[in-house]
Amino acid sequence: MQRVYKTERLILKVIDRSCAELVIDYYLRNKAFLKEWETEKDDEFYTIQYQEEQLDKELAYIENNYSIRLWIFKRNDESKIIGSVLFYNYIRGAFLSCHMGVKLDKDEVNKGYMTEACQKGIEIIFNEFGMHRIEVYIMPKNKCSLGLVEKLGFNNEGLAYKYCKINGKWEDLVRMVLINDAI
């Protein structure tokens, strides 16, 4: 499996513990912006040790074929993470499915970066990993993310009632799905 992928404007790559400071920088820059859309984070989350351990886990998950996170960098600046695309919760056998999660820097929204990164990520998950189905769960009020996945061709399969605890509250999430018709 390749660890670095390029698009027209971006580099998507698997990173290791040596990039923990870049990850912390990304999360600190976007702490307030991401809070509304994510699970609660404690102070430990923003430490080098915690992020090094998380990056070690991510590499183990990749090696064991459970998930892959592709961290997003601009082609002209590999010193700053601008987001990530995560494919996780692989289900093999008759399902060949996974979930997708995305994050983007508050200063990079509406520039097409996430569309570009997701298109490449979907290509990888369908072609290299042989997945048939990608699911993504999005809060109904997150119009930006809903617009993104609709643009990528995902279809709405309904509402998952009180599906996930986000920012301290159980939230309903819209289940959006993309099918790989090639398999």
N, C-alpha and C positions, 0 to 999 in steps of 0.2 A: 504494500500500500504506500502510495506517495504521501509525503508529509507537507508539501508546499504546492499550492495551486495558484495560478495567476489568471486574472481576468483583465479586461481592458484597463481598468483603473485601480485594481485592488490586488493584494496578496492575501490569500487565505492560508493559514498554516496551523499545524499542531505545534504547541510550544511546550517547554519543560520548565522545571522549577527555576531555572536561571532567569526566567521572565516574570517572576513573582512581583517584582516592583512595578513592571508595566501594567500588570493586572490590577494591582492596588491603585495605581494612578488612574486607570480607567474607572474603577468603581468609585473612588473618591470624587472624581470630576462629575460623575453622574449619579451620585448618591440620592439627591433630592428628586431628580428626574425619574429614576427607576423605582423609587419607593412605592409609588402608586400601583405599579404593575407586578411587583415581586413579593415573595415571602419576606418576612421580617429578618433583618440581619443584626447580629449583636456586634459588639466592639471587636471581638476576636476575629471576625470575618475580615477585617481590614488590617490584619497583621501579616508580616512576611511568612512566619511559620505556618499559619493557616493556609495561605495561598500556595506555598510550596507543597504542602500535603495534598491540597486539592489538585494541583497540577500533576503530582505523582499518581494520584487516583485516576485522573483523566487518561494518563498514559497506560495504566493497567487496564482500564476499561476498553481502550482501543485494542490493546494486545489480546484481550479476552473476547473481543468482538461484541461488546455490549453497547458501545456508544462512540461518537467522535464529535469533538468540539473543534471548529475551525475559527481561530481568532482572526479578526479582520484588521488589515493595515492598508493604508494608501500606498500605492506603488512608489511614490516619491518620498515616503516617510515611514520607515520601519521602526522608528523609535517611539511610536505612539499607537496603542490599540484604539480602534474606533468602534469595535463591536465584536460580536461572535454569532455564529450559527451552530447550534447544537442539535445533533440527531442522537436520540437516546431511546432506551426502553425497547431494544430490538426484540421482536417476537419472530421466531423462525417457524419451521414446519409449514403447515398449511396457510399460515397468515402472512409471513414475509412483510411485516409492518414495523414501523417505528414512529416516534413522536419527534417533533421539531420545535425548538425554541430559538428565539432571536433576541438580540439586544443591539442597540445602536447608540452611539454618543449623541447627546442632546444637541450638539453643534453640527451634526452631520445629517439630521433628519431632512427629508424631502429633496435629497440630491441624487437619488437613484442608487446609492451605494448598497442598501439592503436588498433591493431587487436584484442587483448584479451579483451580490454574494449568495443569495438564496438560489438563484438560477444555477450557479456553479455547484453549490452544495447538493441540490436536488439531482443534478446530473451525476455527481459522484455517488450518492446514495442509491440511485437507480441502476447505474451502469457498473460501478465497482463493487457495490455491496448486494446487488440483486434484489433490492426491496420492491415490493408490489404496491405498498400503500404507506403514505406519510400522513399522520394526523397532527393537527395543531389546535390547541385550545386557547381561546382569546376572550377576554372580558368584552361584553357587548358595547361598552362605552369606549373601547380602544379602536376608534375609527381608523386610525393610521395603520395599525396592524391588520385589521380586517381588509382594508383597501389593498395592502401589500399582498396578502395571500389570494385575494380575488384576482388581482393582476397576474399572479403566478399560476392561475388555473384551478385553485382549490375550490371545492364545492361545500356548501353548508349542509351538514348532516343533523343539525338540531342543537338544542340547548342541553348542556349537562348541568343539572340543578345542584347548587352548592358544592361544586366539584373540587375547589381548591381554596385553601386559606391564604389569602393575599393581603399583606399589610394588616394582619390581625383580624380579618373578616372573611367568612366563608362566602365565596363568590360563585355566581352562575357563570359558565363559560360556553361560548359557541364552539362547537366541534366542526372544524374545517378539514377536508380530506382531499388529497391528491393521489390519483391512481396512476400507476405505471402501466399503460396499455401495451407496452412492448413485451410483457411477460404474462 
